[in-house]
Amino acid sequence: AQHLVESGGDLVQPGGSLRLSCTASLLTFDDYAMGWFRQAPGKEREGVSYISRSGGSTNYADSVKGRFTISRDNAKNTLYLQMISLKPEEPAMYYCAAGRTGARWEVLLRAQDYNYWGQGTQVTVSS
C-alpha cells in the first residue's frame, strides 16, 4: 500500500520555481511530522526541510534557507515544498517522509526517525 505519493517534479530552468506536493493516505496525517529529502545520482540522501505535526515548527537545510518553504494542510492530508531560485546543482529525486511523534511541535531531523517514505518525484534543473 502506498502511504505517500509525491507529485510536482518537473524540468525547470536555473532560477525557476516549482511546488512539490505529497499526499498521504492510509495514515492519520496529523499524527506525523513530515520531511522532504532529496538524493542525486551518486550522492547521499540529504534532508531538505522538516515540519511538525501542527505545521507550527519548521526547519531547513542551510543550502535551501530563504528559497524553499515547507507547509502542510492537515485537512487535505497534503505536504508541500515551494522551491524558488532553483540551482543547477539541485536536480534530484525528492522524497517526502512521515514520522510518527507524540509532540505536535516536534520536527524530526533524522531520516531514521521516519516511518514511511514516498517513491519520489524527479526535479531537473537545466537550461
Order of alpha helices (4+ residues) and beta strands (2+ residues): beta-beta-beta-beta-beta-beta-beta-beta-beta-beta-beta
